[in-house]
Amino acid sequence: MLVVGGAALLIGLVGCSESGAQVARPASKSESLKVVATRVDPSTSSIGPAPGTPLAQVERDAGVSARLRDGSVVWFFGDTAVRFPSGALRFFAVGSAAWSLPGEPAVTRDYVENGEAVPFSEVQPSDFSCPTEAPTAGRWPLSAVVDSTGATDRVVLWMGNVCLGGGQAIDRGVAVGEWIYDPAQPPIGRPITVKLLNPRLFSDNAAGDAAFLDPDGRVYTYGCGGAGFTDGLSRRQRPCRVSRVGFADIGNAANYEFWDGRRWSVNEKGKPMAFQPGANGSSNPQGAFSAMWDEERRAYLMAYSPWPGFVPLGAIRVANSPQGPWSAPAEFDLPECSDGLTEPERACYGVNFQPDFSVNGRVGIGYSDRRVESAMNRGAFLVTTIGLTVSGRRTGR
């Protein structure tokens, strides 16, 4: 199985240092952790097809990746578009997928049909309905885990059901599905299609915003409610909850165990996780985020874009257990970004972990840039690395 994915901590970045929260059980200050993040690598890689290929000028965001048993990578993206030279849209798809060869995770091999990308999950009329003001139904990728115990890889993908239109995104809950990878038959010349396990696993976004496979063999998922950033301040106060589930039960909401503050239970939606507030008063992630168990640092990490979401910053929290409590956030600058609130032509969002780009002890970080400096390309998913050092007593595994 692939491990991708909280706790008393003190987080310090260059120019930033905040004290952390206590661990889930009563703890002394000596049990606090400390993480120091060095500067982000100023060089970035744009995830996309090679020059000269049909989708070489594609615009994509919300990159979710999963490493497969042979070292290749499957990518799932959110909004996907290609423009005419005039700037008008040539096509637009909600949710596309691609595959990368071993050793080349940044170069995608994309299936093209009639010059367009193909959605990885088509919405059926019976799945959910959309209002007239936001008529376009689709699915955004949220998080993915991989089960490699059999002869093939089973990639499980949580997806946000969304209705788009009029500059807004309306939530329709969370779906979950799977894609099977056979290294003897890679997805060359055929689309990557996610088979639905449950088209509306949760109607209230209770799980799936982030997910990872823990060394204990369980899948841990997080839900903060709502897709995107369109509801602004209201999302800032929405609680985040954590649940766990076995691979065999991923498609059944009744088998998700939620943390209630003392134990795991399938009978309730759990207790909101504790987040120590940041300097600007924000508490929980504002949009897409990710979490993982970091074997090298023996700690749980969380990465996201801080309030209000479209900013040139990333944030990291740390914890000793999947359920937290999570430390105060440490924020860091993202390369090539500027504040979208004052310079709307350039803004970044959706920071997440990209373990395939981790190198020499530095952690791979991905994010979406609304406008990158290349002709015809007005949005891309970028990756870089950041240095992290965690010290202090671990109270978890």
Residue, then its C-alpha position, 0 to 999 in steps of 0.5 A: m500500500l502507498v502512504v501519502g497524508g497531527a498534536a502539539l507543535l511549535i511551527g517556525l518559518v523564516g520570519c514566522s514563529e508561532s506556538g502550538a496546541q496541546v496533543a489529543r491527550p493531556a500532555s506537558k510542554s516537553e511533548s510539543l513538536k517544532v517544525v522549521a521550514t526553510r524557504v521554498d525553492p524558487s524554481t517550479s515545474s508546470i504539470g502538463p503535456a509536452p510541447g507540440t502535443p494536442l493539449a500543450q496549451v491546456e489550462r488546469d488546476a486542482g492537481v491530485s496525484a497518486r503514485l503507482r506501483d511501477g513508479s508512474v503517476v496518475w493525475f486528476f485535475g479540476d477545471t480544464a480548458v484550451r483557448f483560441p489565439s483570441g483568448a476565447l475558450r475552445f473547450f472547457a471540461v470539469g475534471s480531467a485526468a492524465w498519466s505520467l511515465p516513471g521518472e517524469p511526473a511533471v510530463t503528462r500523457d493525455y488522452v484527446e478526443n476530437g481535440e478535447a480532454v475527456p472528463f474522468s467522471e461523467v455526471q448522470p441526471s440521477d446523480f444530482s441536479c443543478p439550478t438554472e443559474a449554475p447549469t454545468a454539472g461536474r466533479w472536481p478531484l479532492s483526494a486520492v489513495v492507492d491500494s497496491t496489495g493485489a495484482t493491480d493498483r486500485v486508485v480511490l478518488w474522492m470528488g466534489n460534486v459541483c454545479l458551475g455557472g455565473g461565476q459561482a460553484i454550488d456544492r452537491g456533496v462528495a462522490v467516491g470512485e475507483w480507477i484500476y491500473d494494470p502496469a501491463q496495460p498503461p492508459i495510452g490511447r484510452p481515457i482514464t475513467v473513474k468508476l463510481l462507488n457512490p455518486r453522493l457518498f456524503s451530501d454535506n462534504a463530511a469527508g474526502d476533502a483530504a485523505f491518506l493511507d496511514p501506516d496502520g492500514r486505515v484510510y483517514t479522510y477529512g471534511c471541511g464542507g463546501a467546494g471552492f472559495t465562493d462562499g467567502l466568510s461563511r466557510r471560514q467558520r465551518p468545522c473540519r472533521v476527521s474520519r477513518v475507513g477500511f478500503a473494503d468499505i470506502g463506498n459506504a458512508a455508514n462505515y466511516e468512523f468519525w472522531d468524537g473527541r474521545r473515540w471513533s464512532v460510526n453513529e455520529k459525524g464527530k467533533p470538530m477538530a481543534f486548530q490553533p488560530g493563525a495570526n489573521g484569525s483564520s482557523n481551518p483550511q479555506g478550500a482544497f487541502s491535503a494531509m499525510w503521514d511523514e515517515e521521515r519526520r514521524a509526524y502528521l502534516m497538513a498543507y493548504s492555502p490560508w484565508p482568504g484562499f486566493v493568496p500567494l502563500g501556503a500554510i503548514r500545520v503539524a500534529n501527532s495524530p490524524q485527529g489533531p489538535w493541529s498547531a498554529p499555521a506557519e505560512f510561506d511565500l509561493p514562487e511567482c504569485s501575487d495577491g489575487l485580491t489586489e492583483p487579480e491577474r495573478a493569484c495562487y490557491g489550492v496548496n497541497f502535498q506532492p510526495d513524488f516531487s520530494v527530494n533530498g529531504r525537501v517536501g513536494i508542494g503543489y498549487s494552482d496559479r491563475r495566470v502563468e507567464s507563457a503565451m496562451n496559457r492562463g492557468a497551470f498547476l505548479v510544483t516546487t519543494i520546501g524544507l521542513t525540520v520537525s523536532g520534539r517528542r512524538t506522542g504518536r507512532 
